[in-house]
């Protein structure tokens, strides 16, 4: 019994001792810093934000295209020049043994009257490089526009043969009598095929009437100047310039005249600044080129300058008169003289 009491007292003392003993506590956990949440400028959302609406053109229902007219091709520009547009032959169709006359229609697009010598050459179709025949050289003064000119002389193919084919070409002659074929407005050499048959071989069909040539005004008989060239050409400052006027005597008689060349500046054409020596010439009937007596020289120093050269003749009172062209205009030529 006593041992039990002692055991109980011992247990009580142990419990009391444990209660009085200080139990260490765990250190306090640091408080996590408080982060203030900031409101974002834009809150993401599953719904896309509305954007500015782009204006759309109203849709057009497809329609049938409206046909448009095809523009006309541009009109070709014809360079300025002297061209042949047609060549008529009388009689038409041409026959062996007949005198064939030629009527050439020229087109002058140069802007000025053209004075020139021309001729019609005939070639066999199988030999187009060697002329077989030709007309007489003709001198013409052609105004602006189109005009038909008759060639002087004629061409004839003798009787006694079959039908033959030829080609006619119209050519102009320079001061050295060198011939150059005329062109068509399209730039090709003008040619006209000709078939010449015996009168009995002509077709029975009635041929079309030849087109009537344009009447050519005939100037009254006289002595005219149709051209004026220089040597050297073009003239230069400091060089001796010699003049070669072309005269046309249509009086049917030799004409005797005293003549010279007057020179003036283009800015003051009423006052001559120089002249060649006076020359007495007997002009034959027809066309002839004459050389002036003496020459003229522009001073070496100076820029390019325009001068006028006029051909004049003197009457019995020694008064100067300007030669005219067949169309009635004055025979003058503008010379542009530059340094060499």
ChimeraX attribute file (.defattr): number of C-alpha atoms within 10 A of each C-alpha:
attribute: neighborCount
match mode: 1-to-1
recipient: residues
	/A:1	6
	/A:2	6
	/A:3	8
	/A:4	9
	/A:5	10
	/A:6	11
	/A:7	12
	/A:8	11
	/A:9	11
	/A:10	12
	/A:11	12
	/A:12	11
	/A:13	12
	/A:14	11
	/A:15	10
	/A:16	11
	/A:17	10
	/A:18	10
	/A:19	10
	/A:20	8
	/A:21	8
	/A:22	7
	/A:23	8
	/A:24	6
	/A:25	6
	/A:26	6
	/A:27	6
	/A:28	6
	/A:29	6
	/A:30	6
	/A:31	6
	/A:32	6
	/A:33	6
	/A:34	6
	/A:35	6
	/A:36	6
	/A:37	6
	/A:38	6
	/A:39	7
	/A:40	7
	/A:41	6
	/A:42	6
	/A:43	7
	/A:44	9
	/A:45	7
	/A:46	6
	/A:47	6
	/A:48	7
	/A:49	8
	/A:50	6
	/A:51	6
	/A:52	6
	/A:53	6
	/A:54	6
	/A:55	6
	/A:56	6
	/A:57	6
	/A:58	6
	/A:59	6
	/A:60	6
	/A:61	5
	/A:62	6
	/A:63	6
	/A:64	5
	/A:65	6
	/A:66	6
	/A:67	6
	/A:68	6
	/A:69	6
	/A:70	6
	/A:71	6
	/A:72	6
	/A:73	6
	/A:74	6
	/A:75	6
	/A:76	7
	/A:77	8
	/A:78	10
	/A:79	11
	/A:80	12
	/A:81	14
	/A:82	20
	/A:83	22
	/A:84	24
	/A:85	19
	/A:86	15
	/A:87	21
	/A:88	18
	/A:89	16
	/A:90	18
	/A:91	14
	/A:92	16
	/A:93	18
	/A:94	21
	/A:95	23
	/A:96	22
	/A:97	16
	/A:98	18
	/A:99	16
	/A:100	19
	/A:101	19
	/A:102	24
	/A:103	20
	/A:104	20
	/A:105	19
	/A:106	22
	/A:107	22
	/A:108	20
	/A:109	19
	/A:110	14
	/A:111	11
	/A:112	12
	/A:113	15
	/A:114	17
	/A:115	16
	/A:116	16
	/A:117	17
	/A:118	24
	/A:119	23
	/A:120	25
	/A:121	19
	/A:122	22
	/A:123	20
	/A:124	18
	/A:125	15
	/A:126	10
	/A:127	11
	/A:128	13
	/A:129	9
	/A:130	11
	/A:131	16
	/A:132	13
	/A:133	15
	/A:134	18
	/A:135	20
	/A:136	14
	/A:137	17
	/A:138	19
	/A:139	20
	/A:140	16
	/A:141	15
	/A:142	20
	/A:143	18
	/A:144	15
	/A:145	14
	/A:146	17
	/A:147	18
	/A:148	21
	/A:149	21
	/A:150	20
	/A:151	20
	/A:152	16
	/A:153	15
	/A:154	17
	/A:155	18
	/A:156	17
	/A:157	18
	/A:158	12
	/A:159	13
	/A:160	10
	/A:161	11
	/A:162	11
	/A:163	14
	/A:164	14
	/A:165	14
	/A:166	19
	/A:167	20
	/A:168	22
	/A:169	22
	/A:170	26
	/A:171	20
	/A:172	18
	/A:173	17
	/A:174	11
	/A:175	12
	/A:176	6
	/A:177	10
	/A:178	9
	/A:179	15
	/A:180	15
	/A:181	20
	/A:182	21
	/A:183	19
	/A:184	17
	/A:185	19
	/A:186	13
	/A:187	11
	/A:188	10
	/A:189	16
	/A:190	21
	/A:191	20
	/A:192	13
	/A:193	13
	/A:194	19
	/A:195	14
	/A:196	22
	/A:197	22
	/A:198	19
	/A:199	15
	/A:200	9
	/A:201	12
	/A:202	15
	/A:203	10
	/A:204	7
	/A:205	6
	/A:206	7
	/A:207	10
	/A:208	8
	/A:209	10
	/A:210	12
	/A:211	11
	/A:212	10
	/A:213	16
	/A:214	13
	/A:215	10
	/A:216	10
	/A:217	8
	/A:218	8
	/A:219	12
	/A:220	10
	/A:221	12
	/A:222	15
	/A:223	24
	/A:224	21
	/A:225	25
	/A:226	25
	/A:227	19
	/A:228	19
	/A:229	17
	/A:230	16
	/A:231	14
	/A:232	12
	/A:233	12
	/A:234	12
	/A:235	20
	/A:236	22
	/A:237	20
	/A:238	16
	/A:239	18
	/A:240	15
	/A:241	20
	/A:242	20
	/A:243	23
	/A:244	18
	/A:245	20
	/A:246	17
	/A:247	22
	/A:248	23
	/A:249	19
	/A:250	19
	/A:251	14
	/A:252	11
	/A:253	12
	/A:254	15
	/A:255	15
	/A:256	12
	/A:257	17
	/A:258	16
	/A:259	23
	/A:260	23
	/A:261	27
	/A:262	21
	/A:263	23
	/A:264	19
	/A:265	18
	/A:266	16
	/A:267	11
	/A:268	11
	/A:269	14
	/A:270	9
	/A:271	12
	/A:272	15
	/A:273	12
	/A:274	16
	/A:275	18
	/A:276	18
	/A:277	14
	/A:278	16
	/A:279	15
	/A:280	13
	/A:281	13
	/A:282	10
	/A:283	19
	/A:284	18
	/A:285	16
	/A:286	16
	/A:287	19
	/A:288	14
	/A:289	17
	/A:290	13
	/A:291	14
	/A:292	20
	/A:293	16
	/A:294	16
	/A:295	18
	/A:296	18
	/A:297	16
	/A:298	19
	/A:299	12
	/A:300	13
	/A:301	10
	/A:302	11
	/A:303	10
	/A:304	12
	/A:305	16
	/A:306	14
	/A:307	19
	/A:308	19
	/A:309	22
	/A:310	24
	/A:311	24
	/A:312	22
	/A:313	18
	/A:314	16
	/A:315	11
	/A:316	8
	/A:317	6
	/A:318	9
	/A:319	9
	/A:320	16
	/A:321	13
	/A:322	18
	/A:323	21
	/A:324	19
	/A:325	21
	/A:326	23
	/A:327	16
	/A:328	10
	/A:329	10
	/A:330	17
	/A:331	20
	/A:332	22
	/A:333	15
	/A:334	15
	/A:335	20
	/A:336	16
	/A:337	22
	/A:338	18
	/A:339	16
	/A:340	10
